[in-house]
């Protein structure tokens, strides 16, 4: 799986580091941080994440992950939803999603509730 956000802790399109999780991490509920918006760019049709006068172009995987971040689902539920949607990737999906959340959390793009 390639990195889902351009330059979000990625090296050559892949996550740069592993996730340092505590026991409760999968039960936390991510949502987009204040002043961060997920939308489809009107000109290009690409999914983008808007924040602090910056635009991050997302690939489809990043968009699918972030659209589930509404503060109502736990990280574990998000992974389960994605595993149901992409059963062929089930064996690697949770690790990749955790790495993705680590990268976007470090950038302050999501908050945990």
One Martini backbone bead per residue (centre of mass of N, CA, C, O) as a GRO file, in nm:
protein
  113
    1UNK     BB    1   0.097   0.036   0.023
    2UNK     BB    2   0.053   0.353  -0.020
    3UNK     BB    3   0.068   0.661   0.051
    4UNK     BB    4  -0.220   0.876   0.115
    5UNK     BB    5  -0.027   1.126   0.155
    6UNK     BB    6   0.133   1.384   0.057
    7UNK     BB    7   0.391   1.422   0.267
    8UNK     BB    8   0.302   1.216   0.532
    9UNK     BB    9   0.560   1.064   0.636
   10UNK     BB   10   0.717   1.002   0.365
   11UNK     BB   11   0.902   0.753   0.170
   12UNK     BB   12   0.857   0.692  -0.142
   13UNK     BB   13   0.532   0.651  -0.070
   14UNK     BB   14   0.602   0.555   0.229
   15UNK     BB   15   0.602   0.491   0.535
   16UNK     BB   16   0.846   0.593   0.780
   17UNK     BB   17   0.693   0.464   1.036
   18UNK     BB   18   0.597   0.329   1.315
   19UNK     BB   19   0.365   0.248   1.556
   20UNK     BB   20   0.300   0.400   1.879
   21UNK     BB   21   0.108   0.209   2.077
   22UNK     BB   22  -0.143   0.185   2.286
   23UNK     BB   23  -0.399   0.005   2.410
   24UNK     BB   24  -0.633   0.238   2.344
   25UNK     BB   25  -0.610   0.334   2.046
   26UNK     BB   26  -0.836   0.157   1.888
   27UNK     BB   27  -1.073   0.316   2.076
   28UNK     BB   28  -1.043   0.563   1.934
   29UNK     BB   29  -1.179   0.877   1.789
   30UNK     BB   30  -1.158   1.006   1.483
   31UNK     BB   31  -1.114   1.348   1.362
   32UNK     BB   32  -1.123   1.624   1.221
   33UNK     BB   33  -0.983   1.899   1.251
   34UNK     BB   34  -0.994   2.204   1.293
   35UNK     BB   35  -0.987   2.349   0.982
   36UNK     BB   36  -1.057   2.071   0.839
   37UNK     BB   37  -1.105   1.954   0.497
   38UNK     BB   38  -1.301   1.731   0.301
   39UNK     BB   39  -1.260   1.708  -0.062
   40UNK     BB   40  -1.347   1.778  -0.392
   41UNK     BB   41  -1.197   1.891  -0.658
   42UNK     BB   42  -1.338   2.079  -0.908
   43UNK     BB   43  -1.110   2.056  -1.130
   44UNK     BB   44  -0.976   1.751  -1.086
   45UNK     BB   45  -1.140   1.536  -0.884
   46UNK     BB   46  -0.971   1.529  -0.634
   47UNK     BB   47  -0.884   1.446  -0.333
   48UNK     BB   48  -0.885   1.674  -0.045
   49UNK     BB   49  -0.696   1.854   0.208
   50UNK     BB   50  -0.787   2.124   0.410
   51UNK     BB   51  -0.533   2.353   0.554
   52UNK     BB   52  -0.399   2.634   0.637
   53UNK     BB   53  -0.380   2.721   0.328
   54UNK     BB   54  -0.375   2.413   0.242
   55UNK     BB   55  -0.306   2.136   0.010
   56UNK     BB   56  -0.389   1.789   0.008
   57UNK     BB   57  -0.331   1.527  -0.189
   58UNK     BB   58  -0.526   1.246  -0.241
   59UNK     BB   59  -0.584   0.936  -0.242
   60UNK     BB   60  -0.824   0.700  -0.229
   61UNK     BB   61  -0.735   0.580   0.041
   62UNK     BB   62  -0.729   0.839   0.209
   63UNK     BB   63  -1.023   0.911   0.161
   64UNK     BB   64  -1.151   0.654   0.284
   65UNK     BB   65  -1.041   0.703   0.566
   66UNK     BB   66  -1.131   1.008   0.624
   67UNK     BB   67  -1.445   0.969   0.582
   68UNK     BB   68  -1.452   0.797   0.870
   69UNK     BB   69  -1.368   1.069   1.034
   70UNK     BB   70  -1.636   1.159   1.272
   71UNK     BB   71  -1.621   1.052   1.589
   72UNK     BB   72  -1.793   0.759   1.591
   73UNK     BB   73  -1.545   0.592   1.520
   74UNK     BB   74  -1.325   0.369   1.567
   75UNK     BB   75  -1.036   0.252   1.464
   76UNK     BB   76  -1.134  -0.040   1.456
   77UNK     BB   77  -1.389   0.020   1.281
   78UNK     BB   78  -1.240   0.130   1.039
   79UNK     BB   79  -1.081  -0.124   0.976
   80UNK     BB   80  -1.327  -0.308   0.938
   81UNK     BB   81  -1.452  -0.153   0.703
   82UNK     BB   82  -1.203  -0.184   0.514
   83UNK     BB   83  -1.194  -0.495   0.518
   84UNK     BB   84  -1.475  -0.524   0.383
   85UNK     BB   85  -1.396  -0.356   0.124
   86UNK     BB   86  -1.078  -0.504   0.138
   87UNK     BB   87  -1.016  -0.832   0.164
   88UNK     BB   88  -0.731  -0.869   0.020
   89UNK     BB   89  -0.590  -0.657   0.251
   90UNK     BB   90  -0.626  -0.764   0.548
   91UNK     BB   91  -0.327  -0.848   0.642
   92UNK     BB   92  -0.222  -0.517   0.612
   93UNK     BB   93  -0.424  -0.290   0.691
   94UNK     BB   94  -0.384  -0.212   0.991
   95UNK     BB   95  -0.088  -0.118   0.973
   96UNK     BB   96  -0.134   0.101   0.755
   97UNK     BB   97  -0.347   0.267   0.909
   98UNK     BB   98  -0.176   0.330   1.158
   99UNK     BB   99   0.045   0.483   1.001
  100UNK     BB  100  -0.138   0.698   0.884
  101UNK     BB  101  -0.237   0.813   1.157
  102UNK     BB  102   0.036   0.898   1.256
  103UNK     BB  103   0.100   1.105   1.034
  104UNK     BB  104  -0.160   1.289   1.066
  105UNK     BB  105  -0.127   1.344   1.369
  106UNK     BB  106   0.152   1.490   1.357
  107UNK     BB  107   0.004   1.726   1.170
  108UNK     BB  108  -0.291   1.794   1.297
  109UNK     BB  109  -0.551   1.664   1.120
  110UNK     BB  110  -0.630   1.512   1.382
  111UNK     BB  111  -0.854   1.403   1.636
  112UNK     BB  112  -0.920   1.272   1.965
  113UNK     BB  113  -1.229   1.122   2.134
   0.00000   0.00000   0.00000
